[in-house]
Amino acid sequence: IIQTVTRGEELGLVGSKIAEEPAFYFKAARPPVLKDFFDPKIRKVLQVPKMLRMVEVSFETSVMDVVDFANAG
């Protein structure tokens, strides 16, 4: 949940943890957001070799004889 706080008085309404220790939340570096991945100043494009993927699918069958107690007369 993202809420915008424009004044210090609103911190109490948003959450008690933030109001108790505002420096912890506002002085720390913010987490990356989607627009950061497109900013050429803070990203680095790496060349990686093209990879191929091989997927192997297998299955197994087995036969078992069981007694049919409902019709075992």
HELIX and SHEET records of a PDB file:
HELIX    1   1 GLY A    8  GLU A   10  5                                   3    
HELIX    2   2 LEU A   11  VAL A   14  1                                   4    
HELIX    3   3 SER A   16  GLU A   20  1                                   5    
HELIX    4   4 PRO A   22  PHE A   26  1                                   5    
HELIX    5   5 LEU A   34  PHE A   38  5                                   5    
END                                                                             
